[in-house]
Amino acid sequence: MGLGIWYYSKAIEFVGDDPYDYVDHACNPVVFKYQLGSFILDKIYTRSEDSIEGSFNAGSYSGYNTWRNQLAIMAGYDSADEVFKSFDSESRLLKLKKLNGDEVKMKPFYELIYFSDCEGIIGPEICKKLYQDFVDFDNKAKTYSKANYDSYRNTYFYDKYLEWKDAFEVASDNGLVSFH
């Protein structure tokens, strides 16, 4: 068992009441309730017929948390704990402003590092931002990986980096990334 990641492109907003509080992969079309960390926002999505989808295993929960901490350090934070501790009422306000279309610049990977590893969905706006973070930091991630880890772990960190980058690339086309 571990952290499963599903990702989709071309999710469209569903108009109407949400009959689900969870992601149901057995149902077609899949209906998603959009969550960002501890927020449940009033947006509901379903896949379109031409949606692209994929999945990967992000590792065990402890393995993912180790990888997420490495990502935080590579991106310039002291640790993932720094991100967790920084999430206060001001950060909540900034995130809500960003989601409402106000211009707010979030730090790289902040939304992924802070996001709960147990379940939830990252919606289209944040997927675009995170994909750009993965593009912008690709060379730094390669260099960081080679400089800080032996050959096996070097490959593991960067391989997972590329899986996340691919997921957010697909999801950046009006899609979603779902944690299970």
Phi, psi and omega in degrees: 000148178193194181271113178266137179241126174245142179221150187219148169255171172051044172280140180243154180288134178267130180260119179140188181280148181273114179276357185235147171250009184212171176271129182242101183284348180276346184265143176232121003281155178287134179249133183241137168262124188281121179237147173228104184059234182272001179273140168245111184266164187271052178231134181233135185233155171221155179289149171270168183296330181263022179296142171261140179219161177196176179204161172202164177264120180280000180108182173295165179298318179290323177296319177296319180296324175295314179298317180298322177295319176298320177299316179299314180296316179300325182279354175109001174277161174291323180188173174295328178302325177302319180292315181300317182287337183279351185278092180242189183298327178294318178297321177300315180298317179299317180296316180295322176298316180301314182290336178272005175096356177289148183281109178224130180264114178266151179294159182299136174063005184308313185294323179286317181296319182285333189299138179302140179269002183268319174185161179142177184227134172260125186273182191302316184296315181287326177300318178298315181296314181293322176301316179297322175300315180296321177295311184297328185257007185303309180296321179296322179296318177298311181297315179300315182298313180293325184281334190248352186223153175290178190299321181292309182291329176303310180296317182298309182302310184288325176299316177294322177303314181292324177297316178296318179300314179299317180300314181287334174295312178298312184290341179291348175269067178054044185240198187218152169238126186244132180259130179231000000 
